Amino acid sequence: MRVLAAPGTRLSRGRPVGENKGMPYEFERKQRIVVLGGGPGGYEAALAGAQQGADVTLIERVGVGGSAVITDVVPSKSLIATAEASNSIGEATDLGVQFFGRSETGKPIRPEVAINLAAVNKRLLALARQQSEDMKATLIRSGVRLVHGSGRLDGTSAVIVSTGDDASGTDFDRVEADTIIVSVGASPRVLPSAVPDGERIFNWTQVYSLRSVPEHLIVVGSGVTGAEFASAYRALGADVTLISSRDQVLPGEDVDAAHVIEDVFTRNGMVVLSKSRASSVERTENGVRATLSDGRVVEGSHCLMAVGAVPNTAGIGLEDAGVQLTESGHIRVNRVARTSVPNIYAAGDCTTELPLASVASMTGRTAVFHAMGDAVNPIEIRNVAANIFTQPEIASVGWTQKQIEEGIAQGNIYKLALASNPRAKMMGIKDGFVKLFARTGSGTVIGGVIVAPKASELIFPLALAVEHRLTVDDVARAFPVYPSLTGSITDAARAMHIVL
């Protein structure tokens, strides 16, 4: 076992201590921060630590950016962008745009939209690799020491890194730390009765090996990941069957929003099997067979398993170090990302926080600021804007309608259909809405939901309103561009005007 070189030292206040020239200098050691995992949380933690003058070591086994950049968020959203482009071509006829070619006889024919999935996947994986390399370069420029390998805690003040080429690791480094930040992410959950093989049965990290659009894709799981991939592959031309164990797609999301998405899915030819649970998925000679718990059988060419994720916290020494975990293996953290051990923090999908890249990034920065005594604003998860990248998208922030209806929050609700918006009419948008939630009495904006194309961009004004406690009248006084989709936000706010 090797011990990595001791962290850098610096002169205390840059001057020698003592009046005699022969006296030794007094050295002040930099705070040593070790970050385990280079996903969004670990990346931002490492940058923040370097910015604060700490000696930072980042340990990552796959690549900077972690699964979020390499196998999850970046490639999946790139695939969805391609699907949106394909959809826009098909919907252009509603706007009077027609695509025709000429046959040999000169007769007009309508060409088919072809998807070269091999080229699509090559592009999105290249984008992911480039993003990872860009992030790596930023860390190096900032002075972060990068160590390629798998790490596990050695007590509360060091991390052992396996740096061997094989999975078991033959070489080891020991990195000492004053502060440890764990950001090891999560991996797709695997059901024993439906084990992905990367050829016919996939998890969401494996689908990018497909060379052509599946003839019939069965998607098991109607949460965010399942709904996004089902939406994308249907737009790319695949027949899609979505198996949902709940009574609606996107369980837990705004009911009105989920209904819009399910209506769009079925109108576009997707088969949605609600209240159906897949008990097993197996390969057949030419495809796959999904057997439901009620005995029904669904056959297709391929299957995507989207049944949740498992935190990568097993076997990395957390329990031995005294770090408290939930029954599911997630790390318990408080609002400044601190674990049950004072000098160990955690960020990202391996924690009990909301599993979003934006939350992981903010949590990583917060952890470092708190560890180094900088000013910290505890994270308010309710103020985090989230988005589901279906077509149309669903964006939300703040309190939910369900919480208001259950009396957990006191508020009024106003919903405005997007079809009434003049820009939406010009763009041929028929589905979607803007929904605002305002505090009863004061009119303070406490939440909202937007279902629309690019809802991820439209939600930002509501996120600002929630974060800064603006009233509906404050929002209504802002001048939106006319015509614009954001005009529906101010229209909804004006409808909720508070008479004093």
N, C-alpha and C positions, 0 to 999 in steps of 0.2 A: 504494500500500500504506500502511495506517495501522498505527501502533504503539499498542496499547492503553495506557491510562493506567498509569503506573508503580504498582506495588503500594504499599500503605500503609506508612507509617513510624511508628516509635514512639521515644520518648526512651529512651536507654540507662539502665536502672534508674529511669526517670522523673525524672531530675534533670539539671540543667546540669552540664557539665564545666568546671572552672576556678573560681577564686574571684572574679574580677571580673565585675560585672553585665553589662558590655558584650561579654563573650566569647560566641562562638556555642555553640549546643547541639550535643552529639554525638548523631547519629541512628543507630539500629540498624535495618536493613532486615529486614522479615519474610521468612521463607523463602517462595519462590514455587513453588507446585505447580500444574502444569497436568495435568489429567486429560482424556485423549482417549477419549471414549465414556462414556455415562451409564447403562450397564446395571448389574446388581447390584454388580459389582466396582468400576466407576467411581463409582457412587453412594456406596458405603460408604467408598471412598478419599477422596472429597471431604468427606464428613462428618467422618471421622477427622482430616483435615488442618485443617479449620476448628476442630475441638475442640482441636487442639494449638496453635492460634494462628497457623497459616500463612495466607498470602494464596493462596486457591485459585480457580482458573478451571476450570470444567467445560465441555467442548466436546461437543455432541451434536447430531446432524442430524435425528433422528426424534422424540425425546421422552425425557424422563427416565424411566429404567427400561429403555430400549432394547428390543430385540426380546423379551427375556425377559418383560417386562410387557405390551408392546403387541401382539405377534403370536405369542408362544410359550407360556410357562409359565402366565400368568394366564388367557388365554382358553381354552387347551386343558384346563386343570384345571377350569375352570368348565363346559366342555362335558361333561367326564367326570362332574362332580357331577350334571348333568341326567340323564346316562345311568344313574347309580346310582339316582336317584330313580325313573326308569322301570322299572328292574330290580326295585326293591323292591316296586313295585305288582304286577308279575307274579308275584313269589315269595310274596306275602302269603297266597295261598291255601293254601300249605303250613302256615301258622300258624292256619288256620281263618278267615281274613278273606276274605269273598266280596263281589264287586262285581256288583250286578244292577240293571237298570232294569226298566221295564214297557213292554210294547208297547201299541198302541192297544186290543188285546183284553184287556189286563191280564195277559198271559203274561210271566213273568220272562225277561228277555234279559240276556246278559252284554255290557256295553259294551266297545268297543275303547279302548285307550290311544292317544291321538293326540299326536303331537309337532309343535308349531309351531316348526319349525327357524328360520324367519325371526325369530320373537320370541326364541328362545334365543340366536341369534347377536347380535341387537341388544342383549340384556342383557349378554352376556359382553364384547362390545366396549366397552360403556359402563362396565362394571366395570374394564376395562383402562385406559381413558382416565382414569377417576377415580383409580385407583391411581397413574398417572403424574403427575397433577396434584397429588396429595397428596405424593408424593415431591419434586416440584418446589418446592412450598411449604416443605417441611422444609429443603431446601437454601438457599432464599432467607432463611429465618429464621436459618439458621446462618451467614449471611454469605458464602456461596459465590457467586462471579460466574458467571452462566450465559451462554454464547455459543452461539447457534444457527448451526450450519454444519458443514462437513466439514473435518477437520484433517489435516495431514501434517507430519511432523517437518522442521525446518529445522536440520540438524545435531543436536547433543546438548543445546542450551540454548534452543531456541525451537520454537514450533509455528505454522505458517501456517494460517489459517482462511479457507476460502472461504465467504463469507456471502451470495453472490448467490442470487436466488430460483430460477434455473435450475440444471440439473445441473452445468454447467461452472463456474458461479460467476463473478461479475463484480467483486465487491468482496472485498478481502482484509484481514485483520487479522494482525498478527504479535504473538504472545504470548510473552514471554520467561519462562524458567523455570530454577529451580535443580534441580528434580526433575520428571520427566515420568513419568506413569503411563498406559500404553496398555491400554485395555479396550474394544476395538472389536468384540468378539463374532465371530459366525460366521453364515453364510447357508446355506440349503439347497443341497445339491449338485445340479447339473443335468446330466443325461445327454443328450448330443446326439441320441440316438435316442428320447428321451421328454421333450420340452421342455414344461413346464407352460404352459397358456394361460389359466388362471384361470376357465375355463368348464366344461370337461370333464376336463381333466388339471390336477391341483393339486399344489402343495407345501403344507407344513403351515402356511404363513402365509396361504394363499389360501382355505382351506376355509370361512372364516367368511362368504364371500359367497354360500354356498348358501342358497336360499330354501326348500327342502324336503329331506326325507331322501332320499338317493339310492336309487333302486330296487335297483341292484346296484353296490356299490363294490368296485373292485379295489384292494388295497393292495400296493404293491411295496416290499418291505423288512420284515423281521420283527424288527428291533432294537427298542429301547425305544419310539421314536416310532411306528413302524408297528404294534407290538402294542397300544399304548395307543389309537390311533385306531380300529384294527380292533375292539377290544373295545367302545369307546364307540358306534360306529355300528351294530354288531350289536345292542347293547342298545336303541338308538333305533329299531330296526326294519328297518334296511337288510340286504339280502342282502350278505354280505361274502366275498370270496375273497382270502386272504392268500398272497402269493407269497414264499416263503422260499428263499434260495439255499443255506441250510445244512440240516443234517439235523434241526434242531429250531428252534422259535421261540426268540427271545431267546438267540442264541448268545453264549457267554461268561458267562452267568448260571448260578446254581446249577442243576445238571441236574434235581434233584428238583422244584425250583420251576418250571422251564420245562415239565416234563412235566405238572404240575398245570394250568398255564395252557393248554397245548395241549389237554388233555383237556376242560377247560371250554369252550374255543373250539369244538371239534368237537361236543360234546354240545349246545351252544346253536345248532348249525346252520351254523357257519362252515365254509367249505371252506379247508383249509390244504394248500397245495402245497409240500411239502418238497423239498429238493434240486432246486429249479427256479429258473432265472435268466431274468428278462425281458430279452430282447434289444432289444425296441422296444415303444413304446406310441404308438398313433396314434388320431386321431379318426375315427369313422365318421359316417354320416348322422344316426344317432340316439343315439350313445354313443361307446364307445372299444373298441379292440381291442388286447390285449396278446399279443405273440408271444413264446413262450419259446424258449430256446436249442435245445431238442430238437425244435422245430417245432410244438409244441402251441399252440393259440390259445385265449385266454380273452376273452370278450366281456362287457362290462358297460355300465352307464350313465355311470359316472364312474370316475376313477382318482386315487389319492393316491400320489405319489412320496415315499417315506421312505427315501432311500438315503444318508443321512449329511449332514454339513455341511462347509463350507469356511471357514477363518478369513478374516476381512476385513482381511488384512494387506498385500495387494498395493497398490502405488502410494501408500503413505503415508510413504515415506522411511526405513523401518527399516533396509534394507541400507546406504543411504548414511551412516546414522548409526553403523553398525558393530554393529547388533543382530543376533545370530545367530538364524537360523530353521531349522526342520527342512525336509526335502524337501516336506512337505505344506503348508508355509507357516506352521506354528505357531511361536510365539515360545518360545525356550528360556528357562526361568527356574529359579532355585534354590529352596530351601525357604523363603526370605524374599521370593520374588517378584521378585528382582533379575535383570535380563538381563545380557548380556555387557558392557554399558556401565554403569559404576557408578551414574550418576544417573538411569538409565532403568529403570523397573519395568513389569511387565505382569500383568494379572489377567483371569480369565474364559476363555471358550471359544476365544479367539485364542491361548492358551498351550498348553503341553504338560501342564498340570494336568488333573484330572478335570473334564469339562464339566458341572458342576452349579452352580446359582445359589448354593447355600450355600457352595460352595468359592470361587466368584468373590468373594462378599462377604467371606469371611474373608481371602482373598488380598489384596483391596484394602486392608483395614485393616492387615494385616501389612506391606504395602509402605510405607504411610505411617509406621507406627510405626518401622520400620527406617530409613527415610530421615531421620527427625527425631530419631534417637538414643534413642527410647523403648525400654522393655523389650519383647522379642519372643520369643514361643514359636514356633519353626519349625513349619510345618504338617506334620502327620502324616496323609497322605492315607488311610492304612489305617484310621484312626479315624473317618473320615467315614461317616455313615449315608446310604444311598441308597435310593430307592424307585421302583418302577415302578407306575404308576397304572392297572393293568388291574383286572379284576374276577374274582377277588380280587386284592389288591395283593401285591407282593413287596418286602420290605424286607430290607436286609442291611447288615452292618458287620463290619469286621475281616478277618482271614484267611479264605480260602475253603476249602471241602472239597477242591477240586482241589489246592490248594497243600499241604494236609495229606497227601493221598494221594500226592503226588509227593515228599514229604519236605522241601519248602521250609520248612514249619513243623511243629513237633512238637506234636501234639494228639490228644485223644480227641473223638469225635463222638457226639452223642445226638440222636435225632429223636423227637418226640412228635406224633402225629396230633391235629389240632384237634378232630376228631369226638368224642374222648373227654372234651373239656372240657364241664362242665355248662352253662355259659352259652352255648356254641356250640350245644348241643342245644336250649336254649330258643329261640335265635334262628334255628334251622333251618339252621345252617352245616354243610355237609357236606365242603367242600374246604379244604385248608390244613394247615399244621403249624408247629411251633416246632422249630428245630434249633439246638443249642448246640455250640460248639467250645471246649474247655478245654485248657490247657497240660498235657502229660503230666507227672505228678509233683506239681506245685504246685496244679493245679486252677484257675489263673488263666484267666478268660474272655478268649479271644483273638478271638472272632467269633461270628456267628450269622446265621440267616436266619429270617424269619417270612413265611409266606404266609397271609393272612387279610384279611377286610374291615378297612379302616383300619389295615393293617400299618404305615403311615407313622407312626401314633401309638404303636403297640405297641413299635416298635423302640427307643424312647428309653431304656428301662432297660438294654438291652444296650449301647447306645452309651455310656452312663455307665460301665457295668462295664468295657468295653474301654478307655475313656479313662483311668479311674482304677485299672486293674489289679486289679479286685475278683476274688475267687475265686468258684467256684460255691457254696461254703458261705456267703459273704457275701450273695450273691443269694438263696439259699434262706432265709436268716434274715429277710429282709424280709417283711412281712405284706401280701399282696395282698387286695383285696376279694373276698369270696366271695358269689355266684359272679361271676367276671369272666374275660375272655379272658387277662388278664395272669397269672392263676393258672397257666396252662400254662408260663409262663416259670419260675416258682418250682418247679413240678413237675419240669420238665426239669433244673433246677439240683440239686434234691434227689436225683434219680436219678444224678447225677454226683458225689455226695458223696465227698470224699477222706478215706480212713481214714489217720490219722497214726500 
